[in-house]
Structure formats: structure tokens, C-alpha cells
């Protein structure tokens, strides 16, 4: 820091103070600096016009002021404290924010939009109605029952402006409020802003592309490439540059900036100048329905303020001079603006006696500011229209002790600032804001009743399709039959008897083949049948030799002494198309079952024990499940959880991203809504829908398609709801990571198939390699599927490990993903 230069304490007249602000986006070679050592001073009760081309950093600067982003380095004070602190009250009801985006809910009417923000601010209904009537006349709004999505672009901008003005905030931050507004209404808007500033002391920061309309502002900041080229009153800029319009002044400043070494690292002239014609505010309200007690704002006491000032690197110890700056003029008549921060020797591009004199005057003014009388530095009170009482108090001794510089170890270079702490703090959700958000979510859900019904019924529809399409045995499979036992001279007629006679066993066997599964297609020769199989006309060939019955009887009589020729001749030759494993397995099973029935039939007809011919392996009654259980029953628990899980992922991620893209999320957060409240409201909304979806899925599976549930149904529903919450949490994490619906869809689909394949839904985990099993068990659904399958098939309760592992791990994943969502949102806020 420069020796002998002391930074004075902050004045209660300062509304917004920014010092040495640096902000960049991107990483590595793609890193782009948006704000470069920017300084800014906005006095309370004034209008500050921020002018600049698109992309110069205006929106980024405003988002940092309202606490939506943070500077990489530098300091900012808003209404007496850093954004995000109770002392500032920003974000919160002290600020009215109109972002560049529309940031309105299209499904809401104008009245419902204001009522929603009224609930957020905890305003009384009579005040909301009074403000609606007042703002409708002021901004020429359409009828209040009109839906926002049916309005024109200009009408929607006016509604967005009304939301910012609605609760009569102490600080108004308006990003391009007059875009798309006709000149007459633009004039009315500016007159209202002037009245709010003059009569009620409201501070207004407004960005605009209409440079000339900014003449009504008290101060103009002309911004270019992340720096302020000038910060003066319109009158001074026009007078000192001897130009007829502010547009000409801005153009001349830009040309001068280009000449100075390709662009100076310029900061603001800290001497604010304001129009002499503007009178100071006198207090009072236009609308008496406003009640400050409705806001959750804690007045700033003396101790709290002193704590701010004593914080290392705090801007609470900076006081921007209020006297008008004197612009040095070079010999050629060109005005040279003083862009230095503290009056040091960095007056580049202004090398003349007048500049040196001005520099000495600035340094002297800063030094003398520390010798103000105790009366001037006594405790003062700033009261804003009865809304907020902010106490600024101190004494000479305490201020001397706490006179800490805004930028520690300042050496005159840009970017040497104190970085704000990024400690994560969990805020307790506010009941009235949470209720407002939940009410808003339900209104949005039920406004599009067709889409709601589709989403609500979609899980049941998917469960129905699953039960109809998956797990049933294939039917009507064609098999070629080549029976050489038949006599061609008798027309190859297949005759057989049902008594104990040894005649035409081939035809007797074919009678026991399940005709629903296998369609028998006779062929004359084996080569023709093989060719038909190769052409895909049949799934295989069943071939009987010429003396099949006789050879089978010889084999039976000889027993172990039967010759190899006899064994081959007594076989039923089956040639299969094994390209489809499931169909091949079903055909093998049906052919084997047919032979078992054929053997039992012959033994029974000959008065033998029918089961004597069975293989000596007997499967007794199962401990769990049943012998004829289907693949559908195996997959059902996994499909129930998968359907519920991914429906929750898709819905939650989509809603959250759309709100952020449309600016709705930023507007709510600036209004004081906490991210935890937003997450809670979405979870409540989606969970309510999830309850109905889960009930329909279970009704469909258990009642309609008779999927057996041997255990406690309530426990099965509980596990399913936990997985639904887990899906919502993952959806919130996806939405916090992604900027668009497309990327969210890609990420969701990218997680769908690994989960489907690795969680034991379609194939047992025991069929995986040992290394892959460890990864499988780390997924959110694996243990839950095993738990639900144990409840369904085994009837187990929550006291057994396989069940309570699924419950505990699902719960753990919910909290982990919610915490990650909050962490990602906070990291993205600070990194841009």
C-alpha cells in the first residue's frame, strides 16, 4: 500500500461500493476476463445509469452486486454490507431485481405472478391488490387475468418490471427495463424512477442501450471491456467534453481508450457527481399498504456494523468522496479523466501540470478525510421510509482502530483484492417462502392438465407394457418334422394307438408336443428341412429314423448291452437354430417335457409305475417362490424401482433446468429464496406425484397381472418411495451440473443403461465377474432391488440384512446427492 495514503471510512450515503472487481469465466486457454479492476460508487437515493455495449460485463456486474455471483477478487458493499450477509439484506426484500431475461412463469396470470412474489415477501393481500392496481396503471399492463405466455414481448417486459417494483424495495437493479417499450411509456417509467429516488430515497441502478434516456440519471457509468471509462453526472460529461449528446461522449471515450496503449486498465473516478436539479428524498410512501414488519429483516445495530468494519479487507472502511471531481484539461482542450484509484502517480495519458495539481489535491483530500471532527463522525441513523432501520454508528476511537484498508497490501495494480469466503452454510428453510414455492410448483403442474395426466399415468403404462411384453414363453414356433417311419405308399399318414402296444412311437411322441409353443411343419426329407432352417422358415428339425420304434424297443430290452448302432437309430435327432438363446431354450424344454410325458404314458398303459422312467433327480417343493415362476416375476421388483427412479430423474432435472434457463431461478434467489427451499419445494411437489404413481404401479403389477408379493406390502412401497426420492435427488444433481435440457437428457440416459445392466434388474449379479460385482453394489439401485426382491419372493422383513441394507443405502444416496447438488450450485455461483 502506498505510504501516507489512508482510506477513509465508508459513508452512510453510499448505496453500492465496488472496489477493484475482477471476474473471469472459463479455465485455461479458454479463460476470459469480463471485469478488470472495476471500481464503482452509487450513492443512496440516486439513479445510476450503467451504459455499455452488449458483452462489456454489465449483467455480470449486476449479478455480483445482487449476490448471484462472486468476484474472483475485489470487494463489494451493498446497503452497508457484503451481499449475502444479514447486514446487507441482499439477496432479500431490500432489492428489486429485473434480469435481462423475461424471468416470468408463462402459466401464471399477471395477478398470480404478483401474488406469488407477495407470498415470497410475506406481504398482506390488501397490499398486493393495491400494488397490482397501481402498477397496472403506471405501466399500462393488460388485464390481470391474462396469462403471461399470451402477452406480447413488450407487455411481458412490463410485467417483469412490475415484479421488480412490486414490493417497493430500497434498491432497484434493472437490466434493460425499457427494451421493447414505446417512447411514451419509457418516459413514464423514467418519471416514476425519478420520483422514487427524489421522494423516497430509493437507489436505482439501471442498464440501458438507449444512451440519451440516461440523462435523467444522477450518475452515469460508461463501461467498456469490463472497465468504467467514466463515472460522472450527465451534465458534467456534456459540459466538460463540449459535446451535444451522451452518445458522442461515449464514442469519444472509447476512441481515447483505444489510443491509450490498446486500452488502459482504467477504474472509476471515485468522485461521484449528481445533478443539481435533483432534490434529496424526504421520506414517505406512495402506497400506505406497505408494512415493513412483513419482511424478515433484522435491523443493523452498532455492534454488527463494527464487526463488519473490523473484518480484514472489508470495504466498510472506505468512503467515496462526495464532492464533485474536477476534470483536468490538456492544452489542446481535451479533457483528461482521472482514472486512478487513490490519487497515486498512475496518471497515464494525462501528462500536464493540471493533472499533477489534481493528483496532489486528491491525495490531500484523502489524507484530510481521516481528520474529520467527532461530530461529523458521530453515530447517524439512516431510515428508509419506515421499511428498514439501519443504524450506522461509531466513534472516533473505534473508527481509527477499525480503519482497515479495502484492499490489503495494495500496490497500485489491478486485481489485488481480498477474496470473499466461500464457506458453505446451510440455511434453515423459511416456512412462508417454502409454502409459496410449493404452491407455485403445484399451480404449474396442474395448469397443463394433459401433460400432467400423461406424466402421472406413464409409470403405470410402462409397468403394463413390461408385464405384457416381458417374461412370457414364446409361442407359435415352427419346427420341421421329418418322420421316416411313415410309409410313403400309405400317404405318410401318422397312425398310432394309446394302449400298451409297440407301434409308431414317433407319432405317439409327437402327440405330446405342446401345440401352443411348437407348430409342427412336416417335410419329406431331412435335406429339405435343413435348408428351410437355413432360410429361417423354421427354428429347427425333429428327425425320426426309419426303424425308430423297433430300435427303441431293442435298446430297452438290451439295456447296457445295446450296440452303438441301436442307440443311434433309436434317437430323436433335433437340429436347432441357436441364434436366439431364449427360443432355443424354450424349444429344448418343450421337447424334453414331451418325451417325459410320452414315456409316462406308455408305462401307465402297460400297468407300470409312470414315474419309473424319470431321471432320478427330483426337485421338491421350494423354500421360497414356486417351481413354475416366470422371468416376469424375477424382473418385476427391479422394473418397479427402475420405472419410478428414472421418471423422477427426468421430471426433476427438466423442471429445474428450465427455471434456470429462463432466469426464474435467479429472480427467486435474489428475492431472498434459499436454494434449500427451492430443492425442498421441488421434492415435495414431485414426491406427491410419486405417491400416486407408485400406487398405480403396484395396483397394475399386483392386482392386474398377479405378480406375487409374499412380504409386507407397506415395506415394499416404502422401499419404492425411497428409490423415487433417490431419483429426484439425482435429477437435482443432474440439473445443477447441466445448463440445458439436452445435456441433462444425455447425462440421464448415460446413467440409465449402466444402472439397468449392472443393478441386477435383467440378470443376476452372480453372473458378473467378481470385480464388476463390487462396482455394481456401489450403484444406488442394486441393494434396493435385492431388498424389494426379497420382500416380493421371500416375504422377508426389514429386520434381515438384505432388506435393511437396501433401505439404509438408498437413504444415504439421497443425502449424498442432495449435498452434492447444493455444493455444485454454490461452486458454479462462484466460478460462473
Secondary structure as UniProt FT lines:
FT   TURN            3..4
FT   TURN            12..13
FT   STRAND          14..25
FT   HELIX           28..30
FT   STRAND          32..43
FT   TURN            44..45
FT   STRAND          47..51
FT   TURN            54..55
FT   HELIX           58..65
FT   TURN            66..67
FT   STRAND          73..78
FT   TURN            79..80
FT   TURN            83..84
FT   TURN            86..94
FT   STRAND          95..98
FT   TURN            106..107
FT   HELIX           110..121
FT   HELIX           125..138
FT   TURN            139..140
FT   TURN            144..145
FT   HELIX           148..150
FT   HELIX           153..165
FT   TURN            166..167
FT   STRAND          171..175
FT   TURN            177..180
FT   HELIX           183..200
FT   STRAND          203..208
FT   HELIX           211..216
FT   STRAND          219..224
FT   TURN            225..226
FT   STRAND          227..232
FT   HELIX           234..241
FT   HELIX           246..259
FT   TURN            260..262
FT   TURN            276..277
FT   TURN            288..289
FT   HELIX           292..294
FT   HELIX           302..309
FT   TURN            312..313
FT   HELIX           315..317
FT   STRAND          328..329
FT   TURN            331..332
FT   STRAND          335..336
FT   TURN            348..349
FT   HELIX           353..368
FT   HELIX           369..371
FT   TURN            374..377
FT   STRAND          380..384
FT   TURN            385..387
FT   STRAND          388..392
FT   HELIX           396..401
FT   TURN            408..409
FT   TURN            414..415
FT   HELIX           431..447
FT   HELIX           449..469
FT   STRAND          477..483
FT   TURN            484..485
FT   HELIX           488..490
FT   HELIX           505..510
FT   TURN            511..512
FT   TURN            515..517
FT   STRAND          518..522
FT   HELIX           526..534
FT   TURN            535..536
FT   STRAND          540..544
FT   TURN            546..547
FT   HELIX           548..558
FT   HELIX           559..561
FT   HELIX           564..569
FT   STRAND          572..576
FT   TURN            578..579
FT   HELIX           581..605
FT   TURN            606..607
FT   HELIX           610..613
FT   TURN            627..628
FT   HELIX           631..661
FT   TURN            662..663
FT   HELIX           664..670
FT   TURN            671..672
FT   HELIX           675..698
FT   HELIX           699..704
FT   HELIX           713..737
FT   HELIX           741..758
FT   TURN            759..760
FT   HELIX           765..767
FT   HELIX           770..777
FT   TURN            780..781
FT   HELIX           782..789
FT   HELIX           790..794
FT   TURN            798..799
FT   HELIX           801..831
//
